Amino acid sequence: MRSFGVEEELLIVDPDDGVPRAMSGAVLRCAERQGPEGLRHAGAPWSLDKELQREQVEFCTRPCTSLDDLADQIRQGRLAAARAARRAGVEIAALATSPVAVRPSLTPKARYHRMAEQYARTADEQLICGCHVHVEISSPEEGVGVLDRIRPWLAPLLALSGNSPFWQGRDTGYESWRQQVWWGWPSSGPTALFGSVRAYRDTVQAMIATGVLLDEGMIYFDARLSRHYPTVEVRVADVCLVAEDTVLVAALIRGLVETAARAWRAGEPPDPVRTEVLRPAMWRAARSGLRGPLVHPVTWRPAPAETVIEALVEHVRTALETAGDLKRVQRSLQSLRTRGTGAHLQRTAYADGGRPAEVVRDAITRTLCFP
């Protein structure tokens, strides 16, 4: 059973007007004072840290092997983060972009100041929140074999997680506007086939040698080898408004990694689809999510979203069954179909309340709702 873990980026918002507040330092100080239940406590199964902008924090689980454990860590972590935020006079919301217009403020850190100087408006606009899933690998060789084989299946994960329809107070028409903003970084997006660890590392070093990237930490591929852990890190998903969807996305990603690793060990070649085809598939997922067609990861032709998601589950079925995750994944998918994605829920809240602040207030509640 491969261990896995999740990083969730969360917005810090004003509970009254919904405006993101530059309060990450205060929230972290309150978390440190919470004692054994705090996100900064050494014995806690999670951690909380600053991010690029002061209006957000990043929450990380510890490695685990079961969906129940992961769900419990996410539940406890969100609740502890909310307690710390409330002590600081604010709230947290699992929103991938702010529905309310905001001008974010940079976290005072030397590396972030270098990023702001190098990338100008691209860095200024990065008040976006993603969900990153780490899955254990046995070796870098296996990791590169996985990266080469999961490429076709990453866009459907973005469609499932779409949770950023609003930007600067307006509906963008996208399910995931976060993905459009994220693609402003020069190293973001899908990758070509690597074929070997040597090729992967040579590619990374060649990108850094251009002088465009500050360091290896700015390798923002849709999926990459982690610099710090023996994991593959998949970075395509929006942070999910509903915690159950985070668990669903993590389960599917672990299934993809296990399926790809088995294919690599068996010597099965990866799909040679070009990066130029992967990019429009990802754009399609960001634009319409589950509301319209997606690009099918086998035929590379338009197909109903439901058909593509069914193909994804079928692709990883054996891995899900082996892990005991299949029934839970199927239940979570049915729940998602019934209530809609985070983007759908945000638009519904806007239609009901008529103001972006109502979207944020609804999100504050949903962030802490657990099955």
C-alpha positions as a Python dict, from the first residue, in 0.01 Angstrom:
ca = {
    (1, 'M'): (0, 0, 0),
    (2, 'R'): (159, 326, -113),
    (3, 'S'): (153, 605, 143),
    (4, 'F'): (24, 942, 33),
    (5, 'G'): (-42, 1288, 167),
    (6, 'V'): (-207, 1615, 71),
    (7, 'E'): (-118, 1983, 73),
    (8, 'E'): (-413, 2223, 72),
    (9, 'E'): (-376, 2597, 19),
    (10, 'L'): (-650, 2799, 193),
    (11, 'L'): (-767, 3159, 173),
    (12, 'I'): (-777, 3380, 482),
    (13, 'V'): (-1093, 3590, 460),
    (14, 'D'): (-1290, 3851, 649),
    (15, 'P'): (-1607, 3687, 786),
    (16, 'D'): (-1819, 3998, 713),
    (17, 'D'): (-1729, 4123, 366),
    (18, 'G'): (-1544, 3816, 234),
    (19, 'V'): (-1231, 4011, 140),
    (20, 'P'): (-905, 3815, 173),
    (21, 'R'): (-698, 3952, 461),
    (22, 'A'): (-319, 3964, 489),
    (23, 'M'): (-320, 3779, 819),
    (24, 'S'): (-110, 3465, 767),
    (25, 'G'): (142, 3570, 1031),
    (26, 'A'): (-129, 3625, 1293),
    (27, 'V'): (-300, 3296, 1207),
    (28, 'L'): (26, 3104, 1243),
    (29, 'R'): (98, 3269, 1577),
    (30, 'C'): (-248, 3167, 1700),
    (31, 'A'): (-189, 2814, 1572),
    (32, 'E'): (133, 2794, 1773),
    (33, 'R'): (-56, 2893, 2089),
    (34, 'Q'): (-319, 2621, 2051),
    (35, 'G'): (-100, 2362, 2223),
    (36, 'P'): (-153, 1992, 2146),
    (37, 'E'): (-443, 2071, 1910),
    (38, 'G'): (-249, 2334, 1719),
    (39, 'L'): (-129, 2299, 1364),
    (40, 'R'): (223, 2394, 1470),
    (41, 'H'): (244, 2140, 1753),
    (42, 'A'): (524, 1888, 1696),
    (43, 'G'): (298, 1591, 1768),
    (44, 'A'): (13, 1695, 1539),
    (45, 'P'): (-45, 1490, 1222),
    (46, 'W'): (-43, 1805, 1010),
    (47, 'S'): (138, 2136, 970),
    (48, 'L'): (52, 2489, 863),
    (49, 'D'): (281, 2734, 690),
    (50, 'K'): (294, 3060, 496),
    (51, 'E'): (259, 3086, 120),
    (52, 'L'): (352, 3340, -145),
    (53, 'Q'): (77, 3583, -45),
    (54, 'R'): (-14, 3688, 309),
    (55, 'E'): (-381, 3617, 237),
    (56, 'Q'): (-327, 3241, 231),
    (57, 'V'): (-180, 2954, 428),
    (58, 'E'): (-80, 2601, 331),
    (59, 'F'): (-197, 2301, 528),
    (60, 'C'): (-11, 1966, 496),
    (61, 'T'): (-108, 1622, 620),
    (62, 'R'): (140, 1360, 733),
    (63, 'P'): (189, 1048, 512),
    (64, 'C'): (-84, 788, 557),
    (65, 'T'): (-202, 470, 385),
    (66, 'S'): (-582, 468, 419),
    (67, 'L'): (-854, 700, 292),
    (68, 'D'): (-1007, 703, 641),
    (69, 'D'): (-682, 830, 789),
    (70, 'L'): (-642, 1093, 518),
    (71, 'A'): (-1003, 1210, 560),
    (72, 'D'): (-954, 1236, 936),
    (73, 'Q'): (-634, 1438, 898),
    (74, 'I'): (-802, 1677, 654),
    (75, 'R'): (-1100, 1716, 886),
    (76, 'Q'): (-887, 1779, 1194),
    (77, 'G'): (-648, 2005, 1005),
    (78, 'R'): (-921, 2225, 859),
    (79, 'L'): (-1088, 2253, 1199),
    (80, 'A'): (-762, 2344, 1372),
    (81, 'A'): (-678, 2600, 1102),
    (82, 'A'): (-1025, 2751, 1143),
    (83, 'R'): (-981, 2778, 1521),
    (84, 'A'): (-649, 2956, 1476),
    (85, 'A'): (-798, 3190, 1216),
    (86, 'R'): (-1094, 3278, 1440),
    (87, 'R'): (-860, 3364, 1725),
    (88, 'A'): (-697, 3607, 1483),
    (89, 'G'): (-1038, 3753, 1391),
    (90, 'V'): (-1064, 3597, 1044),
    (91, 'E'): (-1185, 3275, 878),
    (92, 'I'): (-1045, 3021, 633),
    (93, 'A'): (-1214, 2920, 310),
    (94, 'A'): (-1119, 2642, 69),
    (95, 'L'): (-1152, 2859, -241),
    (96, 'A'): (-905, 2833, -527),
    (97, 'T'): (-950, 3202, -616),
    (98, 'S'): (-1113, 3490, -433),
    (99, 'P'): (-1469, 3570, -544),
    (100, 'V'): (-1421, 3921, -400),
    (101, 'A'): (-1187, 4168, -569),
    (102, 'V'): (-853, 4191, -390),
    (103, 'R'): (-500, 4315, -434),
    (104, 'P'): (-282, 4057, -257),
    (105, 'S'): (24, 4140, -50),
    (106, 'L'): (350, 3950, -69),
    (107, 'T'): (473, 3746, 226),
    (108, 'P'): (796, 3914, 353),
    (109, 'K'): (1047, 3648, 257),
    (110, 'A'): (1365, 3700, 53),
    (111, 'R'): (1281, 3431, -203),
    (112, 'Y'): (931, 3570, -256),
    (113, 'H'): (1069, 3919, -309),
    (114, 'R'): (1305, 3778, -573),
    (115, 'M'): (1009, 3609, -741),
    (116, 'A'): (812, 3935, -741),
    (117, 'E'): (1104, 4120, -896),
    (118, 'Q'): (1164, 3853, -1161),
    (119, 'Y'): (805, 3781, -1264),
    (120, 'A'): (632, 4115, -1198),
    (121, 'R'): (255, 4096, -1255),
    (122, 'T'): (258, 3716, -1285),
    (123, 'A'): (370, 3696, -923),
    (124, 'D'): (132, 3975, -818),
    (125, 'E'): (-168, 3776, -944),
    (126, 'Q'): (-84, 3448, -774),
    (127, 'L'): (-345, 3455, -500),
    (128, 'I'): (-459, 3106, -599),
    (129, 'C'): (-503, 2790, -395),
    (130, 'G'): (-427, 2442, -520),
    (131, 'C'): (-433, 2088, -387),
    (132, 'H'): (-108, 1895, -423),
    (133, 'V'): (-103, 1519, -371),
    (134, 'H'): (217, 1328, -287),
    (135, 'V'): (229, 954, -354),
    (136, 'E'): (514, 729, -242),
    (137, 'I'): (750, 579, -501),
    (138, 'S'): (1019, 316, -454),
    (139, 'S'): (1287, 492, -661),
    (140, 'P'): (1342, 790, -891),
    (141, 'E'): (1337, 546, -1182),
    (142, 'E'): (989, 431, -1088),
    (143, 'G'): (891, 794, -1037),
    (144, 'V'): (989, 895, -1389),
    (145, 'G'): (812, 587, -1524),
    (146, 'V'): (501, 706, -1341),
    (147, 'L'): (533, 1065, -1466),
    (148, 'D'): (551, 945, -1825),
    (149, 'R'): (240, 727, -1788),
    (150, 'I'): (-1, 947, -1592),
    (151, 'R'): (18, 1245, -1831),
    (152, 'P'): (-303, 1165, -2026),
    (153, 'W'): (-514, 1133, -1709),
    (154, 'L'): (-434, 1457, -1528),
    (155, 'A'): (-687, 1683, -1704),
    (156, 'P'): (-991, 1488, -1573),
    (157, 'L'): (-863, 1547, -1219),
    (158, 'L'): (-876, 1922, -1280),
    (159, 'A'): (-1232, 1885, -1411),
    (160, 'L'): (-1336, 1704, -1091),
    (161, 'S'): (-1177, 1965, -865),
    (162, 'G'): (-1277, 2287, -1043),
    (163, 'N'): (-1337, 2545, -770),
    (164, 'S'): (-1236, 2886, -904),
    (165, 'P'): (-1502, 3040, -1131),
    (166, 'F'): (-1464, 3397, -1000),
    (167, 'W'): (-1179, 3646, -1040),
    (168, 'Q'): (-1175, 4003, -911),
    (169, 'G'): (-1548, 3996, -841),
    (170, 'R'): (-1658, 3861, -1180),
    (171, 'D'): (-1756, 3521, -1319),
    (172, 'T'): (-1484, 3415, -1563),
    (173, 'G'): (-1691, 3147, -1737),
    (174, 'Y'): (-1428, 2891, -1632),
    (175, 'E'): (-1460, 2614, -1377),
    (176, 'S'): (-1092, 2663, -1288),
    (177, 'W'): (-958, 3011, -1346),
    (178, 'R'): (-678, 2919, -1104),
    (179, 'Q'): (-531, 2699, -1374),
    (180, 'Q'): (-524, 2989, -1620),
    (181, 'V'): (-343, 3210, -1368),
    (182, 'W'): (-104, 2928, -1276),
    (183, 'W'): (-1, 2887, -1638),
    (184, 'G'): (154, 3232, -1622),
    (185, 'W'): (463, 3075, -1461),
    (186, 'P'): (723, 2985, -1727),
    (187, 'S'): (768, 2626, -1603),
    (188, 'S'): (405, 2526, -1548),
    (189, 'G'): (194, 2276, -1738),
    (190, 'P'): (227, 1930, -1892),
    (191, 'T'): (558, 1775, -1988),
    (192, 'A'): (694, 1565, -2272),
    (193, 'L'): (808, 1207, -2212),
    (194, 'F'): (1130, 1187, -2012),
    (195, 'G'): (1218, 819, -2049),
    (196, 'S'): (1483, 818, -1775),
    (197, 'V'): (1589, 986, -1453),
    (198, 'R'): (1889, 1128, -1633),
    (199, 'A'): (1665, 1295, -1892),
    (200, 'Y'): (1436, 1433, -1620),
    (201, 'R'): (1725, 1582, -1422),
    (202, 'D'): (1894, 1715, -1735),
    (203, 'T'): (1569, 1887, -1833),
    (204, 'V'): (1537, 2047, -1490),
    (205, 'Q'): (1896, 2168, -1496),
    (206, 'A'): (1860, 2303, -1851),
    (207, 'M'): (1554, 2502, -1746),
    (208, 'I'): (1736, 2649, -1445),
    (209, 'A'): (2039, 2728, -1662),
    (210, 'T'): (1828, 2962, -1877),
    (211, 'G'): (1824, 3203, -1585),
    (212, 'V'): (1446, 3233, -1611),
    (213, 'L'): (1380, 3013, -1307),
    (214, 'L'): (1521, 3109, -970),
    (215, 'D'): (1582, 2752, -854),
    (216, 'E'): (1457, 2394, -868),
    (217, 'G'): (1166, 2484, -642),
    (218, 'M'): (1015, 2666, -939),
    (219, 'I'): (976, 2352, -1148),
    (220, 'Y'): (598, 2379, -1167),
    (221, 'F'): (516, 2078, -1385),
    (222, 'D'): (166, 1933, -1356),
    (223, 'A'): (340, 1635, -1196),
    (224, 'R'): (699, 1618, -1077),
    (225, 'L'): (943, 1431, -857),
    (226, 'S'): (941, 1585, -511),
    (227, 'R'): (1266, 1754, -409),
    (228, 'H'): (1227, 1661, -42),
    (229, 'Y'): (1038, 1330, -28),
    (230, 'P'): (1043, 995, -213),
    (231, 'T'): (720, 1084, -388),
    (232, 'V'): (558, 1187, -711),
    (233, 'E'): (378, 1518, -657),
    (234, 'V'): (66, 1586, -867),
    (235, 'R'): (-24, 1954, -872),
    (236, 'V'): (-315, 1995, -1117),
    (237, 'A'): (-614, 2017, -882),
    (238, 'D'): (-784, 2323, -741),
    (239, 'V'): (-817, 2315, -365),
    (240, 'C'): (-1153, 2145, -315),
    (241, 'L'): (-1434, 2331, -140),
    (242, 'V'): (-1572, 2003, -2),
    (243, 'A'): (-1322, 1792, 193),
    (244, 'E'): (-1473, 1469, 58),
    (245, 'D'): (-1362, 1578, -291),
    (246, 'T'): (-1004, 1619, -170),
    (247, 'V'): (-1006, 1257, -54),
    (248, 'L'): (-1157, 1150, -388),
    (249, 'V'): (-889, 1329, -589),
    (250, 'A'): (-613, 1183, -369),
    (251, 'A'): (-755, 831, -407),
    (252, 'L'): (-765, 862, -786),
    (253, 'I'): (-411, 1000, -797),
    (254, 'R'): (-278, 715, -583),
    (255, 'G'): (-460, 477, -817),
    (256, 'L'): (-299, 644, -1117),
    (257, 'V'): (48, 618, -965),
    (258, 'E'): (4, 250, -878),
    (259, 'T'): (-139, 171, -1222),
    (260, 'A'): (144, 355, -1396),
    (261, 'A'): (410, 189, -1177),
    (262, 'R'): (275, -156, -1265),
    (263, 'A'): (281, -69, -1635),
    (264, 'W'): (638, 60, -1602),
    (265, 'R'): (752, -260, -1428),
    (266, 'A'): (583, -467, -1699),
    (267, 'G'): (764, -273, -1971),
    (268, 'E'): (446, -130, -2120),
    (269, 'P'): (526, 187, -2317),
    (270, 'P'): (361, 518, -2225),
    (271, 'D'): (117, 695, -2454),
    (272, 'P'): (336, 908, -2686),
    (273, 'V'): (79, 1190, -2699),
    (274, 'R'): (250, 1521, -2752),
    (275, 'T'): (253, 1807, -2505),
    (276, 'E'): (82, 2021, -2766),
    (277, 'V'): (-223, 1793, -2733),
    (278, 'L'): (-210, 1772, -2353),
    (279, 'R'): (-232, 2151, -2319),
    (280, 'P'): (-570, 2192, -2495),
    (281, 'A'): (-702, 1891, -2301),
    (282, 'M'): (-610, 2068, -1977),
    (283, 'W'): (-759, 2395, -2103),
    (284, 'R'): (-1084, 2216, -2187),
    (285, 'A'): (-1101, 2074, -1833),
    (286, 'A'): (-1042, 2420, -1683),
    (287, 'R'): (-1301, 2583, -1905),
    (288, 'S'): (-1597, 2349, -1873),
    (289, 'G'): (-1510, 2105, -1593),
    (290, 'L'): (-1793, 1853, -1563),
    (291, 'R'): (-2045, 2087, -1731),
    (292, 'G'): (-1938, 2014, -2088),
    (293, 'P'): (-1723, 1782, -2297),
    (294, 'L'): (-1369, 1683, -2206),
    (295, 'V'): (-1090, 1548, -2423),
    (296, 'H'): (-1087, 1169, -2388),
    (297, 'P'): (-743, 1050, -2266),
    (298, 'V'): (-748, 747, -2498),
    (299, 'T'): (-903, 872, -2823),
    (300, 'W'): (-798, 1238, -2785),
    (301, 'R'): (-1138, 1341, -2918),
    (302, 'P'): (-1421, 1527, -2742),
    (303, 'A'): (-1636, 1309, -2516),
    (304, 'P'): (-1898, 1373, -2246),
    (305, 'A'): (-1741, 1445, -1908),
    (306, 'E'): (-1924, 1149, -1755),
    (307, 'T'): (-1768, 916, -2014),
    (308, 'V'): (-1419, 1049, -1942),
    (309, 'I'): (-1456, 1014, -1565),
    (310, 'E'): (-1585, 659, -1609),
    (311, 'A'): (-1280, 584, -1826),
    (312, 'L'): (-1052, 723, -1552),
    (313, 'V'): (-1208, 500, -1287),
    (314, 'E'): (-1188, 198, -1517),
    (315, 'H'): (-822, 274, -1590),
    (316, 'V'): (-735, 259, -1219),
    (317, 'R'): (-996, 3, -1113),
    (318, 'T'): (-748, -274, -1026),
    (319, 'A'): (-538, -39, -812),
    (320, 'L'): (-849, 92, -636),
    (321, 'E'): (-974, -259, -567),
    (322, 'T'): (-636, -369, -432),
    (323, 'A'): (-629, -72, -193),
    (324, 'G'): (-992, -125, -91),
    (325, 'D'): (-1080, 221, -225),
    (326, 'L'): (-1315, 144, -515),
    (327, 'K'): (-1650, 157, -336),
    (328, 'R'): (-1563, 477, -155),
    (329, 'V'): (-1447, 639, -480),
    (330, 'Q'): (-1773, 539, -648),
    (331, 'R'): (-1979, 682, -358),
    (332, 'S'): (-1780, 1005, -361),
    (333, 'L'): (-1824, 1042, -736),
    (334, 'Q'): (-2198, 997, -698),
    (335, 'S'): (-2205, 1258, -423),
    (336, 'L'): (-2006, 1497, -644),
    (337, 'R'): (-2245, 1443, -936),
    (338, 'T'): (-2545, 1510, -712),
    (339, 'R'): (-2428, 1833, -545),
    (340, 'G'): (-2185, 1960, -811),
    (341, 'T'): (-1825, 2077, -802),
    (342, 'G'): (-1697, 2366, -596),
    (343, 'A'): (-1742, 2593, -898),
    (344, 'H'): (-2108, 2492, -923),
    (345, 'L'): (-2163, 2550, -551),
    (346, 'Q'): (-2001, 2894, -572),
    (347, 'R'): (-2221, 2997, -864),
    (348, 'T'): (-2529, 2870, -680),
    (349, 'A'): (-2436, 3074, -373),
    (350, 'Y'): (-2389, 3381, -592),
    (351, 'A'): (-2725, 3330, -761),
    (352, 'D'): (-2893, 3297, -420),
    (353, 'G'): (-2718, 3592, -255),
    (354, 'G'): (-2637, 3820, -546),
    (355, 'R'): (-2298, 3927, -408),
    (356, 'P'): (-1946, 3778, -406),
    (357, 'A'): (-1937, 3814, -26),
    (358, 'E'): (-2224, 3563, -4),
    (359, 'V'): (-2011, 3313, -197),
    (360, 'V'): (-1734, 3348, 59),
    (361, 'R'): (-1969, 3312, 355),
    (362, 'D'): (-2114, 2994, 206),
    (363, 'A'): (-1760, 2864, 143),
    (364, 'I'): (-1656, 2926, 505),
    (365, 'T'): (-1934, 2692, 615),
    (366, 'R'): (-1872, 2428, 348),
    (367, 'T'): (-1498, 2420, 421),
    (368, 'L'): (-1579, 2275, 762),
    (369, 'C'): (-1864, 2041, 660),
    (370, 'F'): (-1763, 1674, 674),
    (371, 'P'): (-1961, 1358, 597),
}
